[in-house]
Amino acid sequence: MDSNYTRIFIGNPIEAQGLIARLKEVGIIAVVKNEAESARLAGFGASPQSSAEVFVHKDELEKAMNVVKVN
């Protein structure tokens, strides 16, 4: 399956939220995937060691990587 999104970060959910905020400041709307949070919202148990993945559209990858490099 082909995707128009590329993962630019995987790690701590708090750090992911900070990155998402910085991306939003430069006009990039990121997509976050957090399976532990999704499981919690669905009523399943959540793993204490959760990680979040941040994805951006391929058209915005270069601009997003500049944000990642700065921080």
C-alpha positions, 0 to 999 in steps of 0.5 A, spaced: 500 500 500 502 506 497 502 512 502 502 519 501 505 520 508 512 519 511 514 518 518 518 523 521 518 522 529 517 516 533 518 516 541 515 519 547 508 522 546 510 528 550 515 530 545 511 528 539 506 533 541 511 538 542 513 537 535 506 537 532 505 544 535 512 546 532 510 544 525 503 547 526 507 554 527 510 553 520 503 551 517 504 543 517 498 539 519 501 533 522 498 526 523 500 522 530 499 515 531 499 513 538 496 505 539 496 506 546 492 512 546 487 509 541 487 502 545 485 506 551 480 510 548 477 504 545 476 501 552 482 496 552 488 496 557 494 501 555 501 499 555 505 504 560 511 504 555 507 507 549 510 511 543 507 516 538 509 516 531 508 523 527 507 523 520 507 529 515 505 529 507 510 527 503 509 534 499 511 538 506 517 533 508 523 537 507 520 543 510 518 539 516 525 536 517 528 543 517 523 543 524 526 537 526 533 539 525 532 545 529 530 542 535 
